[in-house]
């Protein structure tokens, strides 16, 4: 029984430390404004684009960038799209069309649907979600059903696609996310400790019940 009581006391002690730690993390969180997609937005697999070749309706239409990073267009075939801005891709497609197909082609490209983002950790419905323009971290958490009761609500982590860095941000309307982002919501230290101590507490209880 003493082992069980000790384990329970240790959990509550950890709770106090976890609360202090969570407060410390909150005070040390750097305010990072993650901007929404802009003119410099880099295309990626899963994005849908509308290609308009002026006076050439047969060459125009909506296309999706495939998993290899290419978009397949009429007449010119596959064109590398991943990592290019819409303006750069306009130039690439225009150059391809001018090589024996059209004279001075005018090409316009716009993104019609962005690739999805991902939210994992302590939310009620983690998973993949469709990105909407000007989406914030707060919007993302709402789409995923909100925080669980075990979540750290003061800070979330955002990692951009192709970026090794992770940004710690406050989950409010000022922290914008981008297509392809991974948003992670941590579990509080109290629940971390509770999970670690739970098997030990159960073992102590069983030993007390079945002791000779």
Rosetta silent file (secondary structure, phi, psi, omega in degrees, C-alpha in Angstrom):
SEQUENCE: XXXXXXXXXXXXXXXXXXXXXXXXXXXXXXXXXXXXXXXXXXXXXXXXXXXXXXXXXXXXXXXXXXXXXXXXXXXXXXXXXXXXXXXXXXXXXXXXXXXXXXXXXXXXXXXXXXXXXXXXXXXXXXXXXXXXXXXXXXXXXXXXXXXXXXXXXXXXXXXXXXXXXXXXXXXXXXXXXXXXXXXXXXXXXXXXXXXXXXXXXXXXXXXXXXXX
SCORE:     score description
SCORE:     0.000 S_00000001
   1 L     0.000  -36.938 -179.255    0.000    0.000    0.000 S_00000001
   2 H   -62.690  -36.235  178.610    2.882    2.370    0.798 S_00000001
   3 H   -64.124  -38.731  179.750    4.210    1.903   -2.731 S_00000001
   4 H   -66.303  -44.113  179.826    0.824    2.869   -4.153 S_00000001
   5 H   -63.382  -41.427  179.637    0.553    5.956   -1.917 S_00000001
   6 H   -62.181  -43.437 -179.764    4.095    6.985   -2.820 S_00000001
   7 H   -62.943  -42.406  179.700    3.352    6.660   -6.514 S_00000001
   8 H   -64.083  -42.531  179.280    0.176    8.738   -6.183 S_00000001
   9 H   -62.597  -38.367 -178.736    1.999   11.414   -4.199 S_00000001
  10 H   -65.985  -37.289  176.917    4.718   11.530   -6.817 S_00000001
  11 H   -59.817  -46.153 -179.493    2.141   12.096   -9.565 S_00000001
  12 H   -68.286  -31.882  175.449    0.710   15.099   -7.709 S_00000001
  13 H   -65.409  -41.935  179.228    4.192   16.442   -7.071 S_00000001
  14 H   -65.286  -32.089  179.469    4.925   16.152  -10.765 S_00000001
  15 H   -59.619  -44.308  178.699    1.675   17.950  -11.498 S_00000001
  16 H   -63.173  -42.782  178.456    2.917   21.013   -9.648 S_00000001
  17 H   -65.524  -37.615 -179.422    6.230   20.877  -11.456 S_00000001
  18 H   -65.514  -40.286  179.123    4.480   20.366  -14.786 S_00000001
  19 H   -62.371  -41.872  178.393    2.296   23.409  -14.213 S_00000001
  20 H   -65.153  -40.110 -179.659    5.387   25.467  -13.431 S_00000001
  21 H   -65.185  -40.418  179.696    7.137   24.071  -16.472 S_00000001
  22 H   -63.979  -39.239  176.565    4.153   24.851  -18.690 S_00000001
  23 H   -63.959  -38.193  178.559    4.134   28.396  -17.375 S_00000001
  24 H   -65.012  -43.816 -179.924    7.851   28.667  -18.080 S_00000001
  25 H   -62.559  -37.070 -179.843    7.383   27.391  -21.607 S_00000001
  26 H   -64.774  -42.380 -177.720    4.605   29.909  -22.129 S_00000001
  27 H   -71.800  -27.308 -177.851    6.753   32.829  -20.952 S_00000001
  28 H   -92.449   -5.246 -178.300    9.706   31.733  -23.061 S_00000001
  29 L   -64.341  125.606  178.952    7.708   31.114  -26.225 S_00000001
  30 L   -77.712  135.902  177.124    8.957   33.328  -28.986 S_00000001
  31 L   -79.247  109.039 -178.024    6.263   35.231  -30.844 S_00000001
  32 L  -116.734  122.582  177.052    6.690   34.089  -34.429 S_00000001
  33 L   -94.177  110.761  179.491    4.392   35.396  -37.126 S_00000001
  34 L   -94.086  116.600 -172.577    4.146   32.732  -39.794 S_00000001
  35 L   -79.957  156.347  177.526    2.881   34.376  -42.937 S_00000001
  36 L   -77.121  168.001  177.473    0.296   32.983  -45.337 S_00000001
  37 L   -54.552  141.995 -177.055    1.119   31.991  -48.932 S_00000001
  38 L  -133.249 -164.804  177.890    2.164   34.980  -51.029 S_00000001
  39 L   -62.817  -22.590 -179.943    3.496   35.767  -54.484 S_00000001
  40 L   -90.747    7.963 -178.293    6.654   33.912  -53.428 S_00000001
  41 L   -58.833  130.383 -179.635    4.694   30.753  -52.614 S_00000001
  42 L   -93.221  125.191 -179.408    6.531   27.653  -53.805 S_00000001
  43 L   -66.717  154.770  179.341    4.390   25.075  -55.543 S_00000001
  44 L  -152.383  170.451 -179.325    4.397   21.478  -54.356 S_00000001
  45 L   -56.643  131.098 -179.089    2.891   18.038  -54.939 S_00000001
  46 L   103.085  -21.244  176.691   -0.872   18.114  -54.452 S_00000001
  47 L   -67.839  144.677  173.160   -1.375   21.748  -55.466 S_00000001
  48 E  -109.487  135.628 -178.092   -3.905   22.401  -58.217 S_00000001
  49 E  -127.095  151.847  172.462   -3.216   25.154  -60.715 S_00000001
  50 E  -106.648  120.344  179.528   -5.141   26.848  -63.507 S_00000001
  51 E  -103.863  124.066  177.731   -3.052   27.381  -66.620 S_00000001
  52 E  -118.134  117.207  173.333   -4.310   29.942  -69.114 S_00000001
  53 E  -105.892  111.322 -171.677   -2.643   30.222  -72.511 S_00000001
  54 L   -60.174  133.085 -179.104   -4.209   33.267  -74.127 S_00000001
  55 L    66.646   16.162  178.917   -6.137   32.561  -77.351 S_00000001
  56 L  -136.177   76.625 -175.592   -5.401   28.833  -76.915 S_00000001
  57 H   -64.015  -30.260 -179.572   -8.341   27.269  -75.104 S_00000001
  58 H   -68.174  -20.505 -178.902   -7.177   23.744  -75.953 S_00000001
  59 H   -99.319   -3.295 -177.602   -3.958   24.352  -74.002 S_00000001
  60 L   -99.903  159.431  177.540   -5.656   25.910  -70.998 S_00000001
  61 E   155.497 -174.927  179.303   -7.261   24.195  -68.032 S_00000001
  62 E  -105.007  134.046 -175.270   -6.868   23.070  -64.431 S_00000001
  63 E  -137.625  155.420  178.966   -4.110   20.624  -63.563 S_00000001
  64 E  -114.220  139.090  176.859   -2.687   18.983  -60.433 S_00000001
  65 L   -76.739  126.478 -174.538    0.987   18.658  -59.548 S_00000001
  66 L   -81.594  179.617 -175.696    1.714   14.953  -59.110 S_00000001
  67 L   -65.399  -17.485  177.664    3.692   13.183  -56.402 S_00000001
  68 L   -90.164   -4.188  177.900    6.925   13.509  -58.365 S_00000001
  69 L    93.665    9.606 -178.789    6.583   17.282  -58.516 S_00000001
  70 E  -110.334  155.575  172.143    5.614   17.539  -62.180 S_00000001
  71 E  -120.628  133.042 -178.068    2.516   18.834  -63.927 S_00000001
  72 E   -96.995  119.771 -174.995    1.488   17.288  -67.235 S_00000001
  73 E  -117.468  152.743  177.456    0.302   19.865  -69.770 S_00000001
  74 L   -60.038  143.821  174.547   -1.099   19.575  -73.286 S_00000001
  75 L    76.818  -49.582 -174.731    1.442   19.747  -76.101 S_00000001
  76 L   -93.938  -15.093  179.171    4.547   20.214  -73.932 S_00000001
  77 E    79.569 -142.563 -174.520    4.088   17.199  -71.625 S_00000001
  78 E   -79.376  135.239  177.591    5.630   17.117  -68.141 S_00000001
  79 E  -129.612  132.831  178.855    6.988   20.327  -66.618 S_00000001
  80 E   -65.921  126.067 -176.852    8.775   20.523  -63.253 S_00000001
  81 L  -118.758  -33.606 -177.675    6.571   22.505  -60.853 S_00000001
  82 L   -60.036  133.219  179.114    7.703   21.719  -57.295 S_00000001
  83 L    86.557   -5.656  179.741    9.807   24.506  -55.817 S_00000001
  84 L   -99.764  148.400  170.201    8.758   27.013  -58.481 S_00000001
  85 L   -81.137  165.662  178.230    6.574   30.057  -57.943 S_00000001
  86 H   -59.473  -39.300 -179.642    3.550   30.534  -60.186 S_00000001
  87 H   -65.420  -41.697  178.664    5.404   33.326  -61.994 S_00000001
  88 H   -65.375  -39.182  179.316    8.458   31.124  -62.574 S_00000001
  89 H   -67.457  -34.772  174.265    6.269   28.300  -63.855 S_00000001
  90 H   -55.942  -45.203  179.650    4.586   30.739  -66.257 S_00000001
  91 H   -64.520  -41.826 -179.806    8.005   31.471  -67.713 S_00000001
  92 H   -62.577  -45.406 -179.129    8.890   27.761  -67.917 S_00000001
  93 H   -68.041  -40.700  178.025    5.666   26.860  -69.715 S_00000001
  94 H   -60.710  -41.797  178.540    5.955   29.852  -72.027 S_00000001
  95 H   -64.065  -41.227  179.905    9.497   28.825  -72.978 S_00000001
  96 H   -64.751  -40.396 -179.760    8.400   25.234  -73.634 S_00000001
  97 H   -70.123  -28.906 -177.946    5.512   26.388  -75.844 S_00000001
  98 H   -77.652  -11.331 -179.236    7.733   28.740  -77.835 S_00000001
  99 L   -85.179   73.402  174.912   10.047   25.896  -78.843 S_00000001
 100 L    90.975    1.955 -178.063    8.372   25.033  -82.130 S_00000001
 101 L  -110.592  -57.380 -177.529    4.735   25.282  -80.982 S_00000001
 102 L  -128.676  153.355  176.805    3.605   28.899  -80.523 S_00000001
 103 L   -99.575  120.894  179.693    5.035   32.300  -81.320 S_00000001
 104 L    52.566   56.884  179.901    5.271   34.596  -78.295 S_00000001
 105 L   -67.520  143.617  174.928    2.863   32.618  -76.068 S_00000001
 106 L  -111.102  121.218 -173.716    1.281   34.441  -73.141 S_00000001
 107 E  -122.242  136.809  174.758    0.787   32.225  -70.111 S_00000001
 108 E  -126.961  135.819 -179.644   -0.939   32.900  -66.791 S_00000001
 109 E  -131.581  133.756  175.130   -0.906   30.494  -63.831 S_00000001
 110 E  -136.748  151.070  178.582   -2.794   30.700  -60.532 S_00000001
 111 E   -83.703  125.446  179.344   -3.202   28.287  -57.647 S_00000001
 112 E  -101.446  -24.386  177.856   -6.796   27.060  -57.366 S_00000001
 113 E  -153.200  128.284 -178.927   -6.365   24.578  -54.491 S_00000001
 114 L   -86.321  155.954  175.403   -3.466   24.193  -52.076 S_00000001
 115 L   -66.121  158.204 -173.916   -2.022   20.907  -50.856 S_00000001
 116 L   -72.785  165.553  170.734   -3.258   19.779  -47.402 S_00000001
 117 E  -113.562  170.488 -176.373   -1.727   20.449  -44.010 S_00000001
 118 E  -129.073  141.904  174.923   -1.388   18.005  -41.102 S_00000001
 119 E  -131.596  127.489 -175.204   -2.144   18.354  -37.402 S_00000001
 120 E  -131.397  167.668  177.980   -0.979   15.757  -34.897 S_00000001
 121 E    97.812 -142.114 -169.403   -0.748   15.294  -31.143 S_00000001
 122 L   -87.244   63.951  168.061   -3.274   16.354  -28.530 S_00000001
 123 E  -124.199  161.315 -172.894   -6.250   17.354  -30.675 S_00000001
 124 L   -73.203  -27.789  179.873   -9.515   15.440  -30.869 S_00000001
 125 L  -135.354   72.111  179.385   -9.282   14.579  -34.575 S_00000001
 126 L   -64.472  152.360  177.852   -5.628   14.530  -35.695 S_00000001
 127 E   152.817 -159.294 -177.629   -4.969   13.987  -39.382 S_00000001
 128 E   -98.436  136.717 -178.969   -4.804   15.604  -42.811 S_00000001
 129 E  -136.438  149.334  177.407   -6.969   18.615  -43.663 S_00000001
 130 L   -68.368  135.900  179.667   -7.605   20.746  -46.719 S_00000001
 131 L   -83.447  140.390  174.582   -5.849   24.091  -46.569 S_00000001
 132 L  -120.408  148.688 -177.126   -7.864   27.297  -46.893 S_00000001
 133 L   -57.732  140.366  178.413   -6.459   30.715  -47.690 S_00000001
 134 L    60.396   38.359  179.816   -5.323   32.801  -44.700 S_00000001
 135 L   -82.604  135.092  178.880   -5.619   29.883  -42.290 S_00000001
 136 E  -103.404  169.001  175.751   -4.235   30.387  -38.781 S_00000001
 137 H   -60.698  -35.681  178.285   -3.046   27.886  -36.187 S_00000001
 138 H   -63.906  -41.468  177.378   -6.247   28.612  -34.270 S_00000001
 139 H   -62.042  -42.864 -178.461   -8.310   27.692  -37.353 S_00000001
 140 H   -61.484  -43.372  179.454   -6.345   24.457  -37.768 S_00000001
 141 H   -64.574  -38.655  177.464   -6.974   23.406  -34.167 S_00000001
 142 H   -63.398  -41.488  178.371  -10.667   24.165  -34.582 S_00000001
 143 H   -62.927  -31.845 -178.419  -10.864   21.998  -37.709 S_00000001
 144 L   -88.233   13.892  174.834   -9.249   19.149  -35.744 S_00000001
 145 L    87.872    8.473  178.396  -11.924   19.306  -33.032 S_00000001
 146 L    83.969  175.361  179.124  -10.034   21.464  -30.551 S_00000001
 147 E   -68.554  149.424  167.019   -7.559   20.560  -27.820 S_00000001
 148 L   -80.716  171.155  178.959   -7.875   17.390  -25.773 S_00000001
 149 L   -70.171  -10.622 -179.247   -7.911   17.701  -21.985 S_00000001
 150 L   -98.820    2.831 -169.858   -4.256   16.590  -21.991 S_00000001
 151 E   -81.915  147.994  164.819   -3.002   19.284  -24.361 S_00000001
 152 L   -80.416  114.644 -173.191   -0.523   22.092  -23.802 S_00000001
 153 L   -96.868   -5.053 -176.484   -2.670   25.006  -24.949 S_00000001
 154 L   -86.060  -22.782 -174.342   -0.112   27.801  -24.652 S_00000001
 155 L  -146.777  140.672  169.239    2.159   26.725  -27.511 S_00000001
 156 E  -126.756  162.014 -178.713    2.012   24.675  -30.700 S_00000001
 157 E  -110.854  133.989  178.931    4.818   23.664  -33.033 S_00000001
 158 E  -122.090  127.222  174.390    4.767   24.381  -36.767 S_00000001
 159 E  -121.267  123.022  179.588    7.150   22.815  -39.281 S_00000001
 160 L   -78.964  147.350  177.055    7.003   23.983  -42.875 S_00000001
 161 L   -58.866  128.493  179.861    7.348   21.498  -45.680 S_00000001
 162 L    82.648    3.958 -178.749   11.005   21.312  -46.734 S_00000001
 163 L  -117.628  127.632 -179.297   12.193   23.189  -43.623 S_00000001
 164 L   -78.114  -16.426 -178.043   14.106   21.379  -40.868 S_00000001
 165 L   -80.845  152.050  174.822   13.292   24.047  -38.303 S_00000001
 166 L  -118.114  131.348 -178.011   10.286   23.939  -35.985 S_00000001
 167 E  -103.194  127.204  176.394    8.601   27.177  -34.939 S_00000001
 168 E   -92.157  120.094 -175.455    6.987   27.469  -31.493 S_00000001
 169 E  -133.062  158.527  172.490    4.000   29.791  -31.728 S_00000001
 170 L   -78.865  133.002 -175.516    1.004   30.831  -29.695 S_00000001
 171 L   -77.854   70.351  179.549   -2.099   29.158  -31.157 S_00000001
 172 L  -125.671 -170.817 -174.299   -3.960   32.325  -32.019 S_00000001
 173 L   -75.900   -8.582 -178.810   -5.185   34.109  -35.135 S_00000001
 174 L   -88.813  -16.978 -178.256   -1.809   35.799  -35.789 S_00000001
 175 L   -91.667   99.685 -176.782    0.117   32.549  -36.369 S_00000001
 176 E   -85.874  144.513  175.651   -0.574   31.679  -39.985 S_00000001
 177 L  -109.349  166.285 -176.558    0.062   28.231  -41.397 S_00000001
 178 L  -123.225  161.721  175.751    0.982   27.226  -44.942 S_00000001
 179 L   -58.088  139.389  179.585    0.070   24.347  -47.236 S_00000001
 180 L    83.993   -4.181  179.859    2.011   21.207  -46.355 S_00000001
 181 L   -65.727  153.208  169.894    2.699   22.357  -42.774 S_00000001
 182 E  -115.067  118.987  179.562    2.764   19.925  -39.866 S_00000001
 183 E  -104.887  126.093 -177.514    1.193   21.358  -36.701 S_00000001
 184 E  -118.706  131.409  176.990    2.000   19.493  -33.476 S_00000001
 185 E  -111.710  120.409 -177.050    0.206   19.890  -30.142 S_00000001
 186 L   -76.481  162.674  170.515    2.139   18.577  -27.137 S_00000001
 187 E   -95.120  143.700 -179.781    0.853   16.672  -24.122 S_00000001
 188 L   -65.044  154.683 -179.663    1.333   18.299  -20.717 S_00000001
 189 H   -64.105  -29.987  177.942    4.123   16.996  -18.518 S_00000001
 190 H   -57.501  -47.605 -178.341    1.582   15.957  -15.893 S_00000001
 191 H   -72.448  -29.706  173.510    0.061   13.404  -18.254 S_00000001
 192 H   -59.361  -49.168 -179.543    3.525   12.334  -19.422 S_00000001
 193 H   -66.674  -38.316 -179.169    4.442   11.499  -15.815 S_00000001
 194 H   -61.990  -39.055  179.442    1.039    9.941  -15.131 S_00000001
 195 H   -68.147  -37.609  179.246    1.495    7.541  -18.046 S_00000001
 196 H   -67.108  -41.445 -175.014    4.969    6.587  -16.865 S_00000001
 197 H   -83.483  -17.020 -176.718    3.840    6.028  -13.280 S_00000001
 198 H   -57.521  -46.793  178.118    0.560    4.313  -14.100 S_00000001
 199 H   -62.067  -37.703  179.853    2.041    0.815  -14.596 S_00000001
 200 H   -66.162  -40.068  179.229    4.060    1.160  -11.382 S_00000001
 201 H   -65.705  -40.908  179.250    0.983    2.255   -9.439 S_00000001
 202 H   -64.129  -40.473  179.125   -1.072   -0.624  -10.838 S_00000001
 203 H   -63.827  -41.983  179.444    1.653   -3.095   -9.903 S_00000001
 204 H   -63.658  -39.500 -179.932    1.830   -1.710   -6.372 S_00000001
 205 H   -65.929  -43.022  179.633   -1.943   -1.970   -6.002 S_00000001
 206 H   -64.107  -38.696  179.883   -2.023   -5.564   -7.198 S_00000001
 207 H   -63.820  -36.795  179.276    0.816   -6.468   -4.844 S_00000001
 208 H   -69.119  -42.182 -177.083   -1.154   -5.019   -1.940 S_00000001
 209 H   -67.601  -40.511 -173.382   -4.364   -6.837   -2.847 S_00000001
 210 L  -100.808   12.050 -179.500   -2.739  -10.234   -3.382 S_00000001
 211 L   -68.004  146.114 -178.014   -0.074  -10.127   -0.684 S_00000001
 212 L   -66.058    0.000    0.000   -0.079  -13.229    1.562 S_00000001
